[in-house]
């Protein structure tokens, strides 16, 4: 019930500079669980923003009244990576030794925000639900930790996909829950849900 909402939420997107992506933003109005109405859209050209500083942007909504006020910072990505299983980070003994030194007890208060990081190896899925008429699915896997989100590639026409990818997340809150969701890619349509598992970090 507000024409001037304040959300005050922060989201991290992992942007790779070799791509010329636009940040697409949509504003929706929700009457109830079933009815939603698009109130406007806007875009931000990430490549045009100065780096290593916080940019305050007032973005008018296209073809609709109103505007969005946003703070966007483009900064080097630390602690986040996607790699193949054969070149897995942390496999190097010297790297593991550096990490042990970084998180030893005597360095605990050097950087309070540096809690640690989580490495997840997504190997494969078995006996997934068939989402199309041919009895197959086009599965991909999405990993979410807090507001961080990374995903695998899609393995087409397969109910037993193998991804063999390694994902590394920085941990911002030890009470966060790692959510791993498998979807079926469905062209231009929203992906179909194939299954989900939630793993509290405190259980790792």
C-alpha positions in Angstrom: 0.0 0.0 0.0 2.8 2.4 -0.9 3.7 4.5 -3.9 7.1 5.3 -2.4 8.4 2.0 -1.1 11.8 1.7 0.6 13.4 -1.8 0.4 16.9 -1.1 1.5 18.2 -4.5 0.4 21.6 -5.4 -1.0 22.2 -8.0 -3.7 25.5 -9.3 -5.1 25.8 -10.3 -8.7 28.9 -11.9 -10.1 29.7 -10.0 -13.3 32.4 -11.1 -15.7 34.0 -8.2 -17.5 34.4 -10.1 -20.8 30.6 -9.9 -21.2 28.7 -6.8 -22.1 25.6 -7.5 -20.0 22.9 -5.1 -19.1 21.4 -5.2 -15.6 17.6 -5.6 -16.1 15.3 -4.4 -13.4 11.5 -4.9 -13.1 9.1 -3.5 -10.6 6.0 -5.5 -9.9 2.8 -4.9 -7.9 1.2 -7.9 -6.2 -2.5 -7.8 -5.3 -2.6 -11.3 -3.9 -0.8 -14.6 -4.5 -2.3 -15.1 -8.0 -2.4 -11.5 -9.4 0.7 -9.5 -10.3 1.1 -6.4 -12.5 4.3 -5.0 -14.0 4.7 -1.4 -12.9 7.8 -0.7 -15.0 11.3 -1.7 -16.2 14.7 0.0 -16.5 18.2 -1.0 -17.5 21.7 -0.2 -16.4 24.7 -0.6 -18.7 27.3 -2.0 -16.3 30.2 -1.3 -18.7 29.5 2.5 -18.5 29.8 2.7 -14.7 33.0 3.8 -13.0 34.6 1.0 -11.1 35.7 0.8 -7.4 33.2 3.4 -6.3 29.5 3.5 -5.3 27.3 5.0 -8.0 24.1 6.6 -7.0 21.6 6.3 -9.8 18.0 7.6 -10.2 16.5 5.4 -13.0 13.2 6.4 -14.6 10.9 3.5 -15.4 10.3 2.9 -19.1 6.8 3.6 -20.4 5.5 4.0 -16.8 5.5 6.8 -14.2 8.0 6.6 -11.3 11.7 6.0 -10.9 14.1 3.8 -8.8 16.9 5.1 -6.6 19.8 2.6 -6.5 23.4 2.4 -5.3 25.5 0.2 -7.6 29.1 -0.6 -7.0 31.3 -2.4 -9.5 34.2 -4.0 -7.7 36.7 -6.8 -8.2 35.1 -10.1 -7.2 36.9 -11.8 -4.3 36.3 -15.2 -3.0 33.9 -16.3 -5.7 34.9 -18.7 -8.5 33.5 -21.4 -10.9 35.9 -24.0 -12.2 36.1 -27.5 -13.6 36.7 -30.4 -11.3 40.1 -31.0 -12.9 41.4 -27.5 -11.9 39.8 -27.4 -8.5 40.8 -24.5 -6.3 42.3 -25.5 -2.9 43.9 -28.6 -4.5 47.4 -27.0 -4.2 49.0 -27.8 -0.8 50.7 -24.4 -0.6 47.3 -22.7 -1.2 45.7 -24.7 1.6 48.6 -23.7 3.9 48.0 -20.0 3.2 44.3 -20.4 4.0 45.1 -22.2 7.2 47.4 -19.3 8.2 44.8 -16.7 7.2 42.1 -18.3 9.4 44.3 -19.3 12.4 43.2 -18.2 15.8 45.8 -15.4 16.1 44.4 -13.8 12.9 40.7 -14.1 14.0 40.2 -10.4 14.6 42.3 -9.1 11.6 39.2 -8.8 9.4 35.9 -9.4 11.2 34.0 -9.6 7.9 36.2 -12.3 6.5 34.4 -15.3 8.1 35.6 -17.8 5.5 34.4 -19.4 2.4 32.5 -22.4 1.2 33.6 -24.7 -1.6 31.0 -26.9 -3.3 31.7 -29.6 -5.8 28.6 -30.3 -7.9 29.2 -33.7 -9.4 26.0 -35.1 -10.8 22.3 -35.8 -10.3 20.6 -39.2 -10.5 17.1 -40.3 -11.6 15.7 -36.8 -12.1 12.0 -36.2 -13.0 11.3 -36.3 -16.8 9.9 -32.8 -17.7 9.2 -33.2 -21.4 7.1 -35.5 -23.5 10.1 -37.5 -24.7 10.8 -38.6 -21.2 13.9 -36.4 -20.7 14.9 -33.2 -19.0 17.4 -30.4 -19.7 18.7 -29.9 -16.1 20.8 -27.3 -14.6 21.7 -26.6 -11.0 21.5 -23.3 -9.1 23.4 -22.7 -5.8 22.3 -19.9 -3.5 24.0 -18.7 -0.4 22.5 -15.6 1.2 22.1 -13.2 -1.8 24.9 -15.0 -3.8 23.8 -17.2 -6.6 25.8 -19.3 -9.1 24.7 -22.0 -11.5 26.0 -24.8 -13.7 25.6 -25.2 -17.4 22.6 -27.1 -18.8 23.0 -30.8 -19.7 20.4 -31.5 -22.5 18.2 -34.6 -22.8 19.5 -36.3 -19.7 18.0 -37.6 -16.4 21.4 -38.4 -14.9 23.4 -35.2 -15.7 27.1 -34.8 -14.8 28.2 -31.2 -14.2 31.6 -31.7 -12.4 31.9 -28.1 -11.4 33.4 -26.5 -8.4 31.9 -23.4 -6.8 33.5 -21.2 -4.2 31.4 -18.7 -2.1 32.6 -16.2 0.5 30.7 -16.7 3.8 29.0 -13.5 5.1 26.9 -15.1 7.8 27.7 -18.5 9.4 23.9 -19.0 10.0 23.2 -18.9 6.2 21.8 -21.9 4.4 23.1 -23.3 1.1 20.2 -24.0 -1.2 20.8 -26.2 -4.2 17.9 -26.3 -6.7 17.7 -28.3 -9.9 15.7 -26.9 -12.8 14.7 -28.0 -16.3 15.5 -25.5 -18.9 12.4 -24.7 -21.0 13.5 -22.3 -23.8 12.0 -18.9 -23.4 9.6 -20.1 -20.7 10.4 -20.1 -16.9 12.3 -23.2 -16.0 10.5 -26.2 -14.4 11.4 -27.1 -10.8 13.0 -30.6 -10.5 14.0 -30.7 -6.9 15.8 -28.9 -4.0 18.0 -29.5 -1.0 18.9 -27.1 1.8 22.1 -27.4 3.8 22.7 -25.2 6.9 26.3 -24.0 7.0 26.4 -24.9 10.7 25.9 -28.6 9.7 29.0 -28.6 7.4 
